[in-house]
Every structure is written in structure tokens, then in C-alpha cells.
Amino acid sequence: MFAETTVHGGHVKHGSDDSAYVRFYKRNEKGVAKDFVEIIFPGDNKTVVNRQVKEDDTHRWPKHWQAYLSGEEIKASGFPLEQWPEVAADEGMLRDLTHKHIYTIEQLAAVSDQNLANIGLGARALVAKAQAFLAVQKDSGAVARYAAQFEQVSEENAMLKQQLADLAARLQAVEDGTEDPKAEDKPRRGRPPKAE
């Protein structure tokens, strides 16, 4: 259902870590460059975690860490809100959601109950619509698989119908006496018969 705030492994989680906005960066502290991490959970624009990187952070967000080490920037993965008709038509809502670090439908669907109030009126309905949209998208993959299976079964069915028609024609020819039932089109397998 909705993501709840939980404590797991010494970390407070506001929903899924996958939906969090995470950015690793360097900062000078007393003349020494150190690695820092910024963590923002979608819908919670008041709580921003900025701290020195702990070893656990590199395991908690390995893709972000690898991107940081290679000098790349990771953007939120998922279906962009700008392309979702539910939000795209309302520029104010889109701007408000991006201000709250919600960039994808997946992030919107993962907003915790505690952060719904930060989104504003209609937040629960919007999150429910996002979850429903993702469920439909997930099911559309199943539809594509079923369509491929249907196509394969249809081809097999057509082949079997053709074989049945060939056998029916052959049987009719045997019954009419125009074909010798013992005559075979294919060479026999095994040893050749003894010549007498």
C-alpha cells in the first residue's frame, strides 16, 4: 500500500530507498576534500540529509556511488511526470512536485504517508493514481507476453490445420482408390528388405 517510515538496519527509511534523491559530492573540510552525500526523500522537502559518506551508503545506493566515482550524474529512473497526462496539464502541480524532489511516477507512488501532507490537497488521490498507473504499466508487459504466446499458438494451429487437411485429402484418395495405402512417399527407415 503506502510506504511507511521504518527503522531498518539503523537507518530511518521514508518509503523505498530506490525513490530517494541521492547525490554524492566532494566538500572541503579544514582543507581536506571529503566525500559527502545528500539524501532527500520524495515529498519531504524539509528534511535534507547532508553528511559525510559512510561505508553503508555506498552499499545502500551502489548505482549512485559508481556514477559519482565515474563523474556521471544519475537522474531519477522511471516514467517522467512531464509525460504523465495526469500532471503534465497542470504546470503548477508539476512545478510543485519537482520542487519537492518528485520527478517520476515511481517516486510519486512511493511517497510515504507522512509526506503526503507536504504535497498538498489531493495528494492521497494523486499517489493512488500513480500506483494504479504503474500497476497498469506492469500488466501491459504481461499483455505483450500473452500476445506473443497467442501469435505462436496461432502459427502452430495453422500448421496443424494444414497437416489435417493434407491427411484428409490423402485419406479421401485412399478411399477413392486413387492412391495405394501401402505406397510411401518417404524412404523406409532401417534395413532394406531382403531380395528374393
Secondary structure, DSSP 8 states (H G I E B T S, - for coil): --B-EEEETTEEEES-GGGSEEEEEEEEETTEEEEEEEEE-TT--S-EEEEE--HHHHHHSHHHHHHHHTT------S-BGGG-HHHHT-HHHHHHHHHTT--BHHHHHT-BGGGHHHH-TTHHHHHHHHHHHHHHHHHHHHHHHHHHHHHHHHHHHHHHHHHHHHHHHHHHHHHHTSS-TT--SS---SS-----
